[in-house]
Amino acid sequence: MDKIRYDAGDIVPEEVTPASTSRVFMQFAVPVEIYYGFGRVVHIYPTERIEDPTEIFAVDDTPVELLVTDDVQLYTTPPDELQ
């Protein structure tokens, strides 16, 4: 799987957000690593442990479920801690 690191304040890549929100520029609230899996699956891991997956994005009052595609998996634990 390919991995890309983003820092807090970086713009969320287009393949993470549905077409209906593609004009909304979302930012990451915490540093993350994105792993691109088979097909269109995208795994987003924070680089430090967080309490809730919604903490990954800097958004106001919009449910994160509406801002990411069905192929996106959000995690609260860094990938190194899961192994």
Backbone as ProteinMPNN parsed JSONL, in Angstrom:
{"seq_chain_A": "MDKIRYDAGDIVPEEVTPASTSRVFMQFAVPVEIYYGFGRVVHIYPTERIEDPTEIFAVDDTPVELLVTDDVQLYTTPPDELQ", "coords_chain_A": {"N_chain_A": [[0.841, -1.186, 0.0], [0.484, 2.236, -0.749], [1.744, 5.101, 0.982], [1.063, 8.298, 2.317], [1.979, 11.26, 3.964], [0.347, 13.811, 5.786], [0.216, 17.051, 7.199], [-1.181, 18.859, 10.041], [-3.508, 21.265, 9.055], [-3.067, 20.958, 6.358], [-4.646, 20.537, 3.15], [-7.342, 18.32, 2.621], [-7.131, 15.511, 0.49], [-8.776, 15.168, -2.722], [-9.818, 12.595, -3.351], [-10.747, 11.595, -0.989], [-13.011, 12.933, -0.241], [-16.535, 13.146, -1.02], [-17.976, 13.719, -4.308], [-19.969, 15.642, -4.128], [-19.096, 17.407, -2.201], [-16.781, 18.42, -3.177], [-16.035, 21.021, -3.713], [-15.667, 22.14, -1.318], [-13.09, 22.998, 0.746], [-11.557, 21.012, 2.819], [-9.62, 20.716, 5.799], [-6.936, 19.011, 7.447], [-6.978, 18.399, 10.921], [-5.149, 17.292, 12.554], [-1.862, 15.791, 12.294], [-1.612, 13.237, 9.83], [-1.38, 9.903, 8.419], [-1.943, 8.583, 5.296], [-3.035, 5.678, 3.841], [-3.252, 3.988, 0.836], [-5.289, 1.527, -0.217], [-6.319, -1.572, -1.753], [-8.27, -1.293, -4.708], [-10.477, 1.354, -4.281], [-10.137, 1.971, -1.654], [-9.356, 3.902, 1.172], [-7.294, 4.477, 3.889], [-7.141, 6.296, 6.816], [-4.977, 7.352, 9.208], [-4.238, 8.819, 12.348], [-1.195, 10.423, 13.448], [-0.696, 10.493, 16.098], [-2.351, 9.178, 18.968], [-5.894, 9.625, 19.124], [-9.153, 10.545, 20.431], [-11.579, 10.355, 19.019], [-12.614, 9.637, 15.68], [-13.556, 11.859, 14.293], [-11.956, 13.931, 15.029], [-9.914, 14.121, 13.256], [-10.385, 15.843, 11.151], [-10.702, 19.351, 10.426], [-13.49, 20.704, 10.86], [-16.66, 22.379, 11.063], [-19.521, 21.662, 12.806], [-20.5, 19.899, 10.814], [-21.385, 16.645, 10.102], [-18.874, 14.222, 9.968], [-19.245, 11.912, 8.501], [-20.678, 12.724, 6.31], [-18.805, 14.039, 4.873], [-16.776, 12.433, 3.933], [-15.99, 9.753, 1.642], [-17.608, 6.535, 1.096], [-15.622, 4.683, 0.896], [-13.621, 5.349, 2.622], [-11.76, 4.76, 5.495], [-11.571, 5.586, 8.839], [-9.338, 6.045, 11.573], [-8.353, 5.888, 15.066], [-5.971, 5.393, 16.197], [-2.448, 5.414, 15.752], [-0.838, 3.742, 12.967], [1.485, 2.268, 13.628], [1.131, 1.557, 16.269], [-0.809, -0.334, 16.13], [0.238, -2.663, 15.234]], "CA_chain_A": [[0.0, 0.0, 0.0], [1.184, 3.512, -0.761], [1.481, 5.913, 2.173], [1.378, 9.723, 2.194], [1.798, 11.952, 5.246], [-0.173, 15.17, 5.74], [0.31, 17.757, 8.474], [-2.345, 19.648, 10.428], [-3.65, 22.443, 8.208], [-3.023, 20.575, 4.944], [-5.937, 20.3, 2.516], [-7.698, 16.915, 2.456], [-7.152, 15.188, -0.942], [-10.096, 15.035, -3.34], [-10.334, 11.219, -3.368], [-11.307, 11.305, 0.328], [-14.298, 13.606, -0.108], [-17.475, 12.861, -2.105], [-18.081, 14.732, -5.36], [-20.891, 16.71, -3.729], [-18.392, 18.365, -1.344], [-15.454, 18.652, -3.754], [-15.716, 22.445, -3.722], [-15.371, 22.515, 0.061], [-11.719, 22.636, 1.055], [-11.408, 20.564, 4.196], [-8.245, 20.629, 6.258], [-6.682, 18.078, 8.535], [-6.778, 19.059, 12.214], [-3.993, 16.629, 13.159], [-1.048, 15.094, 11.29], [-2.127, 11.908, 9.502], [-0.798, 9.108, 7.348], [-2.988, 7.986, 4.474], [-2.636, 4.476, 3.118], [-4.168, 3.67, -0.252], [-5.389, 0.082, -0.316], [-6.799, -2.124, -3.011], [-9.461, -0.606, -5.205], [-10.551, 2.776, -3.92], [-10.14, 2.077, -0.2], [-8.394, 4.844, 1.746], [-7.207, 4.343, 5.338], [-6.552, 7.505, 7.381], [-4.522, 7.145, 10.579], [-3.534, 9.951, 12.966], [0.165, 10.047, 13.862], [-0.782, 10.349, 17.552], [-3.658, 8.661, 19.374], [-6.976, 10.588, 19.349], [-10.32, 9.921, 21.051], [-12.684, 10.166, 18.088], [-12.16, 9.854, 14.299], [-13.929, 13.179, 13.797], [-10.872, 14.861, 15.361], [-8.957, 14.149, 12.147], [-10.686, 16.957, 10.256], [-11.066, 20.654, 10.98], [-14.801, 21.068, 10.309], [-17.601, 22.924, 12.036], [-20.917, 21.226, 12.847], [-20.904, 19.018, 9.728], [-20.989, 15.28, 10.418], [-17.769, 13.749, 9.131], [-19.763, 10.882, 7.609], [-21.131, 13.388, 5.084], [-17.666, 14.685, 4.228], [-15.85, 11.444, 3.379], [-16.659, 8.736, 0.833], [-17.831, 5.241, 1.746], [-14.382, 3.911, 0.806], [-12.643, 5.901, 3.569], [-11.761, 4.199, 6.838], [-10.91, 6.493, 9.777], [-8.824, 5.36, 12.751], [-7.986, 6.752, 16.191], [-4.673, 4.945, 16.668], [-1.432, 5.37, 14.69], [-0.666, 2.374, 12.445], [2.566, 1.576, 14.312], [0.631, 1.023, 17.526], [-1.746, -1.421, 15.847], [0.979, -3.872, 14.83]], "C_chain_A": [[0.881, 1.243, 0.0], [0.791, 4.312, 0.467], [1.893, 7.35, 1.878], [1.094, 10.37, 3.535], [1.302, 13.38, 4.982], [-0.058, 15.774, 7.136], [-1.002, 18.463, 8.785], [-2.361, 20.923, 9.594], [-3.562, 22.141, 6.727], [-4.43, 20.299, 4.434], [-6.151, 18.793, 2.322], [-7.76, 16.61, 0.954], [-8.559, 14.894, -1.45], [-10.663, 13.623, -3.265], [-10.933, 10.793, -2.027], [-12.72, 11.863, 0.461], [-15.227, 13.251, -1.268], [-17.544, 14.019, -3.095], [-18.955, 15.904, -4.936], [-20.213, 17.753, -2.833], [-17.025, 18.735, -1.915], [-15.069, 20.128, -3.783], [-15.426, 22.979, -2.318], [-13.958, 22.063, 0.371], [-11.614, 22.299, 2.535], [-9.924, 20.506, 4.527], [-8.147, 19.555, 7.329], [-6.436, 18.873, 9.807], [-5.564, 18.5, 12.942], [-3.141, 16.038, 12.039], [-1.579, 13.667, 11.076], [-1.22, 11.217, 8.492], [-1.956, 8.465, 6.612], [-2.381, 6.825, 3.711], [-3.692, 4.191, 2.07], [-4.149, 2.163, -0.445], [-5.841, -0.347, -1.694], [-8.096, -1.442, -3.423], [-9.407, 0.857, -4.828], [-10.497, 2.992, -2.412], [-9.004, 2.973, 0.285], [-8.455, 4.704, 3.263], [-6.498, 5.572, 5.882], [-6.267, 7.276, 8.862], [-3.923, 8.436, 11.125], [-2.126, 9.497, 13.353], [0.292, 9.959, 15.375], [-2.201, 9.936, 17.903], [-4.656, 9.809, 19.615], [-8.172, 9.828, 19.915], [-11.399, 9.529, 20.041], [-12.199, 10.433, 16.666], [-12.512, 11.227, 13.743], [-12.86, 14.224, 14.098], [-9.832, 14.975, 14.252], [-9.137, 15.395, 11.288], [-11.034, 18.223, 11.017], [-12.351, 21.104, 10.294], [-15.695, 21.567, 11.429], [-18.988, 22.345, 11.818], [-21.38, 20.355, 11.685], [-20.466, 17.612, 10.086], [-19.924, 14.771, 9.438], [-18.252, 12.698, 8.138], [-20.243, 11.477, 6.278], [-19.976, 13.972, 4.282], [-16.646, 13.724, 3.652], [-16.648, 10.398, 2.605], [-16.801, 7.443, 1.623], [-16.561, 4.389, 1.767], [-13.314, 4.382, 1.783], [-12.846, 5.266, 4.939], [-10.963, 5.128, 7.745], [-10.518, 5.726, 11.039], [-8.457, 6.367, 13.835], [-6.589, 6.441, 16.722], [-3.678, 4.951, 15.513], [-1.19, 3.929, 14.231], [0.446, 1.605, 13.165], [2.106, 0.945, 15.623], [-0.327, -0.147, 17.336], [-1.029, -2.731, 15.538], [1.543, -4.61, 15.994]], "O_chain_A": [[1.907, 1.283, 0.678], [-0.342, 4.224, 0.942], [2.934, 7.595, 1.27], [0.087, 10.067, 4.174], [1.779, 14.06, 4.074], [-0.219, 15.075, 8.136], [-1.839, 18.646, 7.901], [-1.333, 21.585, 9.448], [-3.942, 22.978, 5.908], [-5.301, 19.879, 5.195], [-5.237, 18.081, 1.906], [-8.377, 17.369, 0.208], [-9.42, 14.431, -0.702], [-11.875, 13.461, -3.129], [-11.561, 9.738, -1.941], [-13.535, 11.315, 1.203], [-14.757, 13.072, -2.392], [-17.211, 15.156, -2.761], [-18.707, 17.039, -5.343], [-20.709, 18.873, -2.719], [-16.197, 19.305, -1.206], [-13.884, 20.45, -3.87], [-14.996, 24.121, -2.151], [-13.652, 20.875, 0.272], [-11.586, 23.184, 3.39], [-9.085, 20.279, 3.655], [-9.117, 19.232, 8.015], [-5.764, 19.904, 9.778], [-5.013, 19.145, 13.834], [-3.648, 15.806, 10.941], [-1.947, 12.984, 12.032], [-0.414, 11.849, 7.81], [-2.844, 7.873, 7.226], [-1.363, 6.96, 3.033], [-4.885, 4.156, 2.372], [-3.118, 1.587, -0.795], [-5.757, 0.405, -2.664], [-8.911, -1.064, -2.581], [-8.392, 1.521, -5.039], [-10.785, 4.092, -1.94], [-7.854, 2.828, -0.128], [-9.529, 4.799, 3.858], [-5.379, 5.872, 5.468], [-7.175, 7.04, 9.659], [-3.161, 9.093, 10.416], [-1.897, 8.306, 13.562], [1.271, 9.414, 15.886], [-3.148, 10.307, 17.209], [-4.316, 10.823, 20.223], [-8.197, 8.598, 19.881], [-12.052, 8.496, 20.19], [-11.436, 11.377, 16.459], [-11.851, 11.713, 12.826], [-12.856, 15.292, 13.487], [-8.96, 15.842, 14.311], [-8.168, 15.94, 10.76], [-11.591, 18.171, 12.113], [-12.314, 21.797, 9.277], [-15.508, 21.218, 12.595], [-19.57, 22.523, 10.748], [-22.578, 20.091, 11.582], [-19.284, 17.393, 10.351], [-20.08, 14.889, 8.223], [-17.713, 12.607, 7.035], [-20.214, 10.806, 5.246], [-20.158, 14.36, 3.128], [-15.732, 14.152, 2.947], [-17.829, 10.181, 2.873], [-16.196, 7.276, 2.682], [-16.448, 3.469, 2.577], [-12.201, 3.857, 1.769], [-13.956, 5.239, 5.471], [-9.805, 5.428, 7.457], [-11.263, 4.869, 11.515], [-8.273, 7.552, 13.557], [-6.082, 7.144, 17.596], [-4.021, 4.536, 14.406], [-1.325, 2.998, 15.024], [0.346, 0.385, 13.297], [2.636, -0.086, 16.037], [-0.621, -0.87, 18.289], [-1.644, -3.797, 15.579], [2.19, -5.642, 15.817]]}, "name": "protein", "num_of_chains": 1, "seq": "MDKIRYDAGDIVPEEVTPASTSRVFMQFAVPVEIYYGFGRVVHIYPTERIEDPTEIFAVDDTPVELLVTDDVQLYTTPPDELQ"}
